[in-house]
């Protein structure tokens, strides 16, 4: 069965989209249920994705931005957002810092180890070295 957080999100998206109770029930009937609590986790996740897309298309919600997307469109000398996300995921696997301080700890690591002022200052030529270092740290 779907998780409580999924139920909450489904209800929020229905409200954002301005669905009446009848529209909401009709939409759930298309998924073969009369209540979002009867959806499987997978179906609830699919419904949430679908309604998010529809809410964005309807202009009722802004598209979700991925972490580091603010660094897209830069010159080729800089790391891409996808590369920065990979570094971030690897860092999460090796860092002992609590989640709230992890970004700050990554910036300190980058400065101490590579002389880089922060995630936004990673050059594409340094990405391989940083990833290799983090992967080696994961093996220890």
N, C-alpha and C positions, 0 to 999 in steps of 0.2 A: 504494500500500500504506500501511497504518497506520504511524504514527510510533512509535518506541520508547517515548516517554512515554505514548502511548495503550495500548500493550501492558502497561506497568507499572500504569497506572490500572485497566485491566480486571482484572488479577490481584489488585490490592488490593481492588477492589470485590467480587470473587468471594469473597475471604477474609473481608471484613467481613460479607458476607451469609451466611457459613457454608456455602458451596456445596461439596459433595463433588466429587471429580474427575469422577464420572459425571454429576452435575448440570451441572457446568461444560461438559462436552463436549456434552451434550444441548442446552444453551442455545446454544452456538456452532452446532450443527447446524441450529437454527431460523433462523440467519442464513446458512446455506448454506456454512459452512466447518467445518473440523475443528481449526483453530488460529486464534488471534486475529491472528497475523502475516499471515494471508491476507485479512483484512478491508481494505476500502478505508478511506481516512481518514474519509470521510463516514459509512460504516457504523460504524466504530469510535466516532466521536463520538456517533452515535445510540445505540449500545449503552451507552456510558458514561452518557449522560443518562438512559436508561431504568433502568439498574441503580442510579444515584444516587437516582432517585425511589423505586424499590422499597426501597432500603436505608433511606430516610427513613420510608417508610410502615411498614416492618417494625420501626421503632424502633431500628435499628442504626447510624444515622448522623443527625447534626443537619442541618437544612436549611442550605444555603449562604446566607450573608448577603452582600448587595451592599454595596459601599463606601457609607458614609454612612447606611445603614439605621438606625443608632442615633439619627438625628435625625428619624425618622418619628413622626407623632402629635403634633407640636408645634403651637402656635397658628398660625393663618393668617398671622401677621405674619412668620414665619420662612420661609426658603427650604426647599423640599422636597428630599428626598434625590435625586430625579431632577435637579433644578436644580443641586444641588451636584456631582453626577456630571458634568453637562455642563461646568460651570466647570472641574472637575478635568481633563477630557479636553482642553479648549481650552488649559489651562495646560500640560499635557504637550507640546502642540504648539509652544509658544513659549518654554518654560523651557529654559535651558542647564544647569540644575542636574542632577546625576546622579540617577537614579531614587530612590535611598535618601534623598536630601535634598530631593526635589521638594515634598513636603507642607509641610515647614518653609519652603521658599522661597515657596510660595504664600501662606502666612500672613504672611510679611514683605511680600510684594507687596500683599496686601489692606490691611495696616496703613499702609504708606507711601503708597499711592495713594488709598485710600478711608477710612482711619481705622477700619477694621474689625479687631477683635482676633483674628480667625481664621475658618476656614471655618464653624465652628459658630455664629458670630455674624452671618452674612449674613442680612439682612432681605430679604423677598420684594421689597420696593420697590427694592432695590439690585441685584437679579439682572440686570436688563436692561442697566444701566450697566456692570456687570462683564463680561458676555458681549460687549457691543459693543466694549469696550476690548480684550478678548482677541482678538476677531475682527479688529480693526484692527491689532493687533500681528502677527497671523498674515500679514497682507497685505504687511507690510514686508519 
